[in-house]
Amino acid sequence: MADKIYGFSGNYSSWQEVRKISTSYDTPEILNKVKEAALKVKSGEALCERDSILFNECEYAQPLIRCLLNIASYNNNKLRILDFGGSLGSSYYACRNSLMHLDELSWSIVEQKHFVDCGKQLFEENSLKFYHSIDECVQTENPHVILFSGVIQYLEEPYKFLEQVMKYNFEFVLFDRTPFFDVEDRITLQVVPPQIYEASYPAWFFNLDKFLRFFRHKYDIINAFDSFESWRLEDVQSQNKGFLFKKST
């Protein structure tokens, strides 16, 4: 890995091209690193974790918390979240102390099977549940919002996937930690620094106008914010952003 550039690079012609030179997110090593960090958060040794890195401050979650409280204000101080790709509760632990006063809090994570199995065994509690699919979660929890925090860019066909998500008619759709810039959508290679874990995978950077147009006819933007991360992708500066969309009336 020493000859690789850590972070994001390249402008690839297809997802498959990057898959040939990358690893994957579904390795046991990644799950074990994330599990070890999440258990420390659960036990109170750290306040939150992200990508297996521990933090004693979660200031980066403040824009996300404000959006979630806004959603609860529309729903009689109740909040039911479907966190797609939510790991073992990274966003849940970063936000929960600011949400525990709500009359109802339900945080449901939809993840890969090995993450869900681990989550059910070690992390489930009254407010936190794990599901294998959106269908299963929707039928059981009836969530107000679907959350994508640093995840939509790692799907091979993100717009096709979002078309399927739109069929559920979620009242709110919330994005955080999603990379945007002003040029055309780009497929890149992300190489994770080894102090986090050894991995590499394809990742999208999205054209901002195109992304927002996708929601225009069904959802209104009620909140937009800059996430804490910004990346330079070779010659182009990007900004991680978040958006809260509410179904149009």
N, C-alpha and C positions, 0 to 999 in steps of 0.2 A: 504493500500500500504506500510505500515511501515515495513512489514516483507519481502518486495521484495528488490532485489538488483537492484539499478538503473543502467542503461546501458544494456549491453548484457551478456547473460549467457545461459548455456545449450548446449546440443547436441542432438536434437530431431530427432525422426525417421521419422516424416512426418509434413507437413505444417498444416494439420488438427489437429494434436496433440497440436500444439501451439495455434491455433485458439480457442480451447476450453478453454484456460486459459488466453486469452488476450482480449483486446477490439478491436478498429478499428480506422482507420484514417478518416472515413467518418462521424464523429459526428458533430453536430452543434457547440459544444463547441470549437472544434479545429478550425473550420472555423472562428468563432468569434474572437478568440485570434489572429489568423493570419491576419484577416482583420483589426483589430485595429492597429496592428503593421505596416502593409503595408500602411495604410492611413497616418500614421505619416511619413513614408518615402516619400510618394507621396507629402505631404505638406511641406517637407523640415525639419521636426523636427529631423530626423535622416537620416544618409546617406544610410543605408541598413538594412535589417533584414534577419534572417534565423531561421526558425521554431518558429516564433513569437518573437524572441529575437532581440532587436535593437542594432545596431552598429554605431559608428561614424567614423570607419575606415573599409575599405573593402580589406585589404591587402590579405586576403585569396583568393580573386578572381583573383589575378594577373596571375597565370598559365592559368586559363580559358580564360582570356582576350587575352593573347599571342596566344593561339590556335585559337581564333575567328579572330584575326587580320591576322593570317596566312591563314585561310580559305578565308578571303576577298581578300588577295593578289593573290589568284588563280582565283578570279572572278571579276576582274576589279574594285576593291575597293567597291564591293557590298557584302552584307551579309544578307541572309535570313535564320532564325533559326527556327526550330521546337523544342521547349523545352518541352519534355514529362515529365509530373508530376511537372511542374514548379511553382506550388502553385499560388500565386497572383502576381508573378513577382519578386521573391527573387533574382534570378540570373540576371534578366534584370536590376533591380535597382543597383545591385552591379557592373555591367559592363557598363552601358549605357554611363557614362561620358567619357569613353575611346573609345567609338565607334561612337559618334555623328558626327565625322568628315568624316565618310564614305559617299560615294556618294549615297548609299542606305542602310538603316537598317530596317529590318522587323523581329520582334521578336514575334513568335506565340506560345502560351501555349496551350497544350492539357492536360486536367485535368478532374477530376470527375465533374459531372453535377453541383453540388451546388457551386463548385469553379468557374466553367465557367460562371454560371449565375451571380455570384457576380462580377467576373472580368469584364464581359461585362457592368454591371451596373455602376461600380465605378472606374475601372482602365484602360479601353481601351483608347488609344490615337493613334496618327498617326503611331508610331513605334511598339505599343504593341496591340496584338489581342489575343482573346481566342476562342478555338475550342473544340468541344465535341469529336472529333476522329481524328486519323492520316489521314484517308481518306479525311475528310472534309478539313483539313489544307493543305494537299498536292495538292488537286485540286484547291484550292484558291491561295495559296502562292508560290507553287513550291520551297520549301526550299532547300538550299545548304547542310544543315547539320541537323542531329537529335541529340539533346543533352539530355543526361541522367545524371543529377547532383543529386547524393544521392537518386536515385529512383529505379534502377534496382534490388537492393537487397530486395525490398519490394514486388516483384511480386512472386506469387506462383510458376509459371513455367517460370523462366527467359529465359532459353535457347529456349524453345518453342516460347516464345514471340519474341525473337530476330530473330528466323527463319522467322517469319512473317514480321518483320521489314526489313530483308534483301531483301524481294521481291520488296520493293520500290526503290531499287538501289540508295539510297542516295549517293551523291558524297563523303560525309564525315560522320563519326559516331564519336561522342565525348562523353567520359565518364569522370566524375569528382566525387570525394567523394564516391568512391566505395571500399568496404573493401576486402582485399586479404591477404592470407597467403599461406604457403607451404604445408599444409595438405589438406585432402579431403574437398570438399564443406560441409558446416555445416549449419543446420537450428538452429537458436537461438531465444530466447525471448528477445526483447528489452522493458525495462520499462523506460518510459520517466520521468525525474525528475519533480516533481510537480510544481516547479517554472516556468517551460515551459508550460505544461498542463498535465492533468491527462490522460494518455493513455499508452497502451502497445500493441505490435504487433509482428508477426513473422518477422524475417530478415535473409537473407542469408549472409554467409561469403564465398567467392569464392576461389577455388584453382587457383592461378595465371596462371600456365602453361596451365591448361584446358581452362581457359577463353580466353587466347591469341590464342590457337589452333583453337578455334571456328571461328575466323576471317581470318585465315591464307590463305585460298585459294581464297579469294575475296578481301581482304583489306590488305594494308601495314600500319604499324605503322610509323607515321611521327613525333610524339611527345609523350613522356611519362614523367610523373611527379608525385611527391608525393603531395597529398593534405595535408591540414593543420592538419587533425585529424589522430591520431593513437590510437588504442584500444588494451588492453589486454583482450582476451577472456579466462578467467580462466587460463589455463596453456599455452596458445598460444598467441604470439604477432602478431598482424596484423597491416597493414598499409593501410590507404585509399590512393588510387592512381587514376590517371587520364590517359587516353589514347586518342590520336587523330588518327583515322584510315582514310586513304584515299583509295578510290576504286582503285584496281590494274588496270594498263593499259595493 
